[in-house]
């Protein structure tokens, strides 16, 4: 049976994020971010290209969805 789970990148480093996905047996990540970048140098691994490469290395699929909701700047 398919399951849906949510996860964010904050609080993780690259390896811990990938290990968490593996432990949950995740095989597809759906990226719903309005901007595919993350603030803070400690999260550079989660920017679009680097995250895509990390997921490919971990053999986890990636699908990117364009969100059409209102832009939120914080």
Backbone torsions as a table, in degrees:
resi	resn	phi	psi	omega
1	UNK	NA	135.3	178.1
2	UNK	-71.3	144.7	176.8
3	UNK	-126.8	152.6	175.0
4	UNK	-118.7	133.3	178.1
5	UNK	-133.9	160.5	176.4
6	UNK	-119.5	150.0	177.4
7	UNK	-156.1	148.4	173.2
8	UNK	-118.4	171.4	-177.4
9	UNK	-92.3	-21.7	-176.9
10	UNK	-65.3	135.9	-178.8
11	UNK	92.6	-4.1	179.9
12	UNK	-116.5	152.1	161.3
13	UNK	-102.0	174.3	-174.7
14	UNK	-54.9	-51.0	-174.9
15	UNK	-66.3	-40.5	178.9
16	UNK	-67.6	-38.2	176.8
17	UNK	-60.6	-49.2	-179.5
18	UNK	-64.8	-38.7	178.2
19	UNK	-64.7	-37.3	178.1
20	UNK	-65.3	-42.0	176.2
21	UNK	-62.0	-44.0	-179.9
22	UNK	-62.8	-42.9	-179.3
23	UNK	-62.9	-31.3	179.6
24	UNK	-89.9	3.6	179.8
25	UNK	57.2	40.7	177.7
26	UNK	-76.5	132.1	177.4
27	UNK	-120.1	-1.3	177.0
28	UNK	-150.3	130.0	174.1
29	UNK	-108.9	131.5	175.6
30	UNK	-105.9	112.0	-177.4
31	UNK	-88.8	112.3	-176.1
32	UNK	-106.3	11.8	-175.7
33	UNK	-68.7	142.3	174.5
34	UNK	-67.0	-42.9	175.8
35	UNK	-117.4	132.2	-173.4
36	UNK	-90.6	35.1	175.2
37	UNK	-125.9	161.6	-179.1
38	UNK	-130.7	137.2	179.3
39	UNK	-76.0	142.7	176.0
40	UNK	103.2	128.4	-177.3
41	UNK	-61.6	-28.0	179.9
42	UNK	-69.0	-12.4	179.1
43	UNK	-113.0	17.9	178.9
44	UNK	-58.2	-29.7	179.5
45	UNK	-63.1	-20.4	-176.1
46	UNK	-95.5	1.5	175.2
47	UNK	-69.0	156.6	-167.4
48	UNK	-42.0	-61.8	-174.6
49	UNK	-65.6	-41.1	-179.3
50	UNK	-68.5	-39.8	177.7
51	UNK	-65.4	-42.3	178.7
52	UNK	-59.1	-44.6	179.7
53	UNK	-65.6	-41.6	-179.2
54	UNK	-64.7	-42.5	179.4
55	UNK	-66.6	-39.2	178.1
56	UNK	-62.8	-42.7	177.9
57	UNK	-61.5	-36.1	-180.0
58	UNK	-85.4	1.5	-179.0
59	UNK	59.9	42.6	175.6
60	UNK	-114.8	128.6	179.6
61	UNK	-70.6	158.3	178.9
62	UNK	-135.9	131.3	172.7
63	UNK	-126.6	134.1	-178.4
64	UNK	-109.4	127.4	178.8
65	UNK	-113.0	137.7	176.8
66	UNK	-86.2	122.6	178.2
67	UNK	-87.8	135.6	-177.5
68	UNK	-108.5	10.7	-179.8
69	UNK	-72.4	177.3	-179.4
70	UNK	-65.2	146.3	178.9
71	UNK	-73.6	133.3	180.0
72	UNK	-119.7	117.5	176.9
73	UNK	-107.3	127.9	178.4
74	UNK	-121.4	NA	NA
